[in-house]
């Protein structure tokens, strides 16, 4: 299966926040680190052992809009030595194996209470073709994807995203979701999310001799992802434990190991996020002073 970019919830929230900033917004740098029980992307299990996923990004103001560029990666933390039960993106020949690097860049622009975003991502898999393991992605799988997103600022924070692989797959994937925050106390909230995925051209080719790659078994509904996260703050760092329940629709989404499939699967972990504005805050003009 061909892997494309995972845009984590923290990055999406950051993109929306900077996209709605004022024209005098400052440049912002940020860093994130996620530790998950497995690597699940668009419902698909790309590993079934723990991973670390660090990310760096910088956001530049462009008038009322903003441009964000970043680099994200995934690291297999464990060694995958049981080919009958293990799925490993890197081949799993050793622990702490660098499996994937994604560069990405996007422009966000606010329109009323909505934020419109357009961007591109490049997916780089550094492992060689002779890497062992089930599910290994190699340099032959490198590809590029473009995307467009729209998010609305209201009580359910609805969003819809369209991704199109322009290289190895030449097909589309669509996501739609909502998020609702419940106050557990004065300082703690629980963020509940629901996301549905749909495949439109990234399924197994009808022509068995086709050289196009694929992500899913067929077109249509791929999965439903129900999530619950609790954002916490420790100084300048945001810490968010999160749990996901995935209900599979596509046959490939249901795969959890080389010999097992499940209609429902759980995965989760914790994300740490930090960001900082650079430079002094812009001074108010005389017209803006009281």
NORUR-V90676 format. One record per backbone hydrogen bond with DSSP energy under -0.5 kcal/mol. CO is the residue of the C=O (numbers start at 0). NH is the residue of the N-H. If there is no record, write none. Layout:
BEGIN
co:CO nh:NH
co:CO nh:NH
END
This chain:
BEGIN
co:4 nh:6
co:5 nh:7
co:7 nh:11
co:8 nh:12
co:9 nh:13
co:10 nh:14
co:11 nh:15
co:12 nh:16
co:13 nh:17
co:14 nh:18
co:15 nh:19
co:17 nh:20
co:18 nh:109
co:21 nh:24
co:26 nh:277
co:27 nh:58
co:28 nh:275
co:29 nh:56
co:30 nh:273
co:31 nh:54
co:32 nh:271
co:33 nh:35
co:33 nh:52
co:34 nh:269
co:35 nh:50
co:37 nh:39
co:38 nh:40
co:38 nh:45
co:38 nh:46
co:40 nh:43
co:43 nh:40
co:43 nh:45
co:49 nh:76
co:49 nh:77
co:50 nh:35
co:51 nh:74
co:52 nh:33
co:53 nh:72
co:54 nh:31
co:55 nh:70
co:56 nh:29
co:57 nh:68
co:58 nh:27
co:59 nh:66
co:61 nh:64
co:63 nh:109
co:64 nh:61
co:65 nh:107
co:66 nh:59
co:67 nh:105
co:68 nh:57
co:69 nh:103
co:70 nh:55
co:71 nh:101
co:73 nh:98
co:73 nh:99
co:74 nh:51
co:74 nh:76
co:75 nh:96
co:78 nh:80
co:80 nh:82
co:81 nh:84
co:81 nh:85
co:86 nh:47
co:88 nh:136
co:91 nh:79
co:95 nh:97
co:96 nh:75
co:99 nh:73
co:100 nh:123
co:101 nh:71
co:102 nh:121
co:103 nh:69
co:104 nh:119
co:105 nh:67
co:106 nh:117
co:107 nh:65
co:108 nh:115
co:110 nh:113
co:112 nh:152
co:113 nh:110
co:114 nh:150
co:115 nh:108
co:116 nh:148
co:117 nh:106
co:118 nh:146
co:119 nh:104
co:120 nh:144
co:121 nh:102
co:121 nh:123
co:122 nh:142
co:123 nh:100
co:123 nh:125
co:126 nh:138
co:127 nh:130
co:132 nh:135
co:133 nh:87
co:137 nh:140
co:138 nh:141
co:142 nh:122
co:143 nh:165
co:143 nh:166
co:144 nh:120
co:145 nh:163
co:146 nh:118
co:147 nh:161
co:148 nh:116
co:149 nh:159
co:150 nh:114
co:151 nh:153
co:153 nh:156
co:155 nh:178
co:157 nh:151
co:158 nh:176
co:159 nh:149
co:160 nh:174
co:161 nh:147
co:162 nh:172
co:163 nh:145
co:163 nh:165
co:167 nh:212
co:170 nh:164
co:171 nh:199
co:172 nh:162
co:173 nh:197
co:174 nh:160
co:175 nh:195
co:176 nh:158
co:177 nh:193
co:179 nh:191
co:181 nh:183
co:181 nh:189
co:187 nh:183
co:187 nh:184
co:188 nh:190
co:189 nh:181
co:189 nh:191
co:190 nh:228
co:191 nh:179
co:192 nh:226
co:193 nh:177
co:194 nh:224
co:195 nh:175
co:196 nh:221
co:196 nh:222
co:197 nh:173
co:198 nh:219
co:199 nh:171
co:201 nh:214
co:201 nh:215
co:205 nh:207
co:206 nh:209
co:213 nh:1
co:219 nh:198
co:221 nh:248
co:221 nh:249
co:222 nh:196
co:223 nh:225
co:223 nh:246
co:224 nh:194
co:225 nh:244
co:226 nh:192
co:227 nh:242
co:228 nh:190
co:229 nh:240
co:231 nh:238
co:233 nh:236
co:235 nh:274
co:236 nh:233
co:237 nh:272
co:238 nh:231
co:239 nh:270
co:240 nh:229
co:241 nh:268
co:242 nh:227
co:243 nh:266
co:244 nh:225
co:244 nh:246
co:245 nh:247
co:245 nh:264
co:246 nh:223
co:249 nh:253
co:251 nh:254
co:253 nh:261
co:254 nh:44
co:256 nh:259
co:259 nh:255
co:259 nh:256
co:262 nh:247
co:264 nh:245
co:266 nh:243
co:267 nh:36
co:268 nh:241
co:269 nh:34
co:270 nh:239
co:271 nh:32
co:272 nh:237
co:273 nh:30
co:275 nh:28
co:284 nh:287
co:284 nh:288
co:285 nh:288
END
